[in-house]
Structure formats: C-alpha cells, structure tokens
Amino acid sequence: MTTVAVTGASGFCGAYVAAEAAARGARVLCVGRRPGPVGRHVPWDAAREVPDLGGADVVVHCAAAVGDPVPGSAAEAVMHAVNVAGTARLLRAAAGRPVVWVSSASVYAPVVRPGVPVGEGHPVRDQLNAYGRTKAAGEALALAAGAVVLRPRAVYGAGDPHLVPRLLARVRGGVLLLPGGDVRMSLTAVENLAEACLAADGWAPGAYNIADAAAYGRDAAVGCVLSAHGVRARVRHVPVPLARAAARGAEALARARPGREPALTRYAVDQLARGLVLDTSRAQAQGWTPTRTLASYTP
C-alpha cells in the first residue's frame, strides 16, 4: 500500500488531495500545523521546521501562504518563509522521494495576447504580487530538484476560502463591478487538481498546466457562481484604468494600516481583466483528463 504525504492537508486543496488519496486506498500522512480530513497528522510549521516525512513513498506539497499582501509587509515576509524557504526544507526532507509540487499560473508573465492558450514554455517572470513571486521562486527550487510542478489557475470548489468569498464580498446593492469587458479564462476545479496531484507521481519531472477542459467566459462564470450561492446581481463593467486607480488607492490605504490586506489590488484587477487560457495538453498527454466543470459547482 502506497503512503502519500500531503502537506497543507488541512487547507482547501490539500484536504481534497488527502481525501482522494485515502479513497484510492493509500495511507495518508497529513503534514502541517493542523490535522487533515483523513489519515495521520504529522505536525509541521512550514515557516520554521524541516518536516518528518518518514514512511512516505510520495510527497504532494500543497502547503502555501496565500493572499495579496502589501509589499514590504510582515505578511509578505511570512509568504517568503513558507513558499520559498519552506520549499527548501521540504525538498531536503523528501530525500529523493517523488515530489509533486503545487504551484500556480500566477508565476507566468502577464499575457500579451489574451485568450491565446499559454503553454508551460511561457516566460516565468514579472509576477504581479508577492504570491506569484514566491511561488515562482519555490517552484524553481522544486524543478531543480526533479519534482513534478503543477500550475493550476483560480482553483474553485466547495469549501473554497479564497476565490469565491472575495467575489461574493464585492457584490454591492445587487451589482457586481468587473474591470473591462468580458474575456475568456481558465479555471481549475479542485477535484481536477486533486486527481492530477495523485496521477502526477508517475509523470516526467517538469511543469504542467492544470485546468478544466475548456476555458470560460468571465461574465458567464461569475454568473454561474453567484447563482450557485443564491445571489442575484447584475454584472457591470468599469474601465480598467479606473479599476486600477481604485486598486492603487486601496493599496495605499492598506500600507497605512499594517496587518491588513488591501480591499482591492492591481493584481486582482489584472486577474479579472486580462484573459489567461492555459494549454493543458502536456498533462493530458500523460493520461490525465479533467472531468469536472463549473456547471457542476456547488458551494
């Protein structure tokens, strides 16, 4: 019986990976600060310690510090400690075991031609926030160590504590303002990501995009999510320069209030205004097939 160590198994993505591994008959080690949904808990503070991976046959690294902190803030320092230094400690502990490292499409340089599929050869540079920069630095360590690196985009699903709550919080008076016109973009169902994490143990080292089988129109996708949550709201478009100006103001306000993330950031505006479609053919050539779509999303 295979033993799978899942870091960050108490978090959103990690919990799905751990549960799916257990459903497939694997022993599961939930490595992190809190217990996961199944298996045995192995305490680990990614920002400070080398994890105990004893008994693991394969490691799926989902643990990460997420968010959009103000540059130079304490939260940005924590993000580096977890996503970069924590990765170095994990790879040292893995000691030759296969590692599947969950990265993010946020590592990619901003696209010049929105809607044109982006492959794994797209430049990894010019990230727009600390999360993208630290994930890029962490995955560089993982790739150098021979890991399989997965790059999902905008992971969604039941229990999502990040993406959907932020979207719902921006509905005001039955209206949701979105920057710019409608664009096409890739999203990743958490179930698709979990299945890829477990399948990737046998893949050749390197980077792989992970997303739903087809891209979505942004406005239709937002409407689908709002409907699933029983929220009735009209989508209205605002000019991108105006949205960016509002984001700059929110970031300036956050800098004056240490410990708080901005209510709106230029990164968030870019993610909604600039279409990013991932080419997942490399992962699908390994036999992975994304089966979940936004149509099956339930809170």
Secondary structure, DSSP 4 states (H G I P E B T S, - for coil): --EEEEETTTSHHHHHHHHHHHHTT-EEEEEESS--SSSEEEE--TTT-----TT-SEEEE-----S-PPTTSHHHHHHHIIIIIHHHHHHHHHTT--EEEE--GGGSPPPSSTTSPB-TTS-----SSHHHHHHHHHHHHHHHTT-EEEEE-SEE-TT-SSHHHHHHHTEETTEEEEESS--EE--EEHHHHHHHHHHGGGSPSEEEEE--SS-EEHHHHHHHHHHHTT---EEEEE-HHHHHHHHHHHHHHHHTSTT---SS-HHHHHHHHS---B--HHHHTTT------GGG---
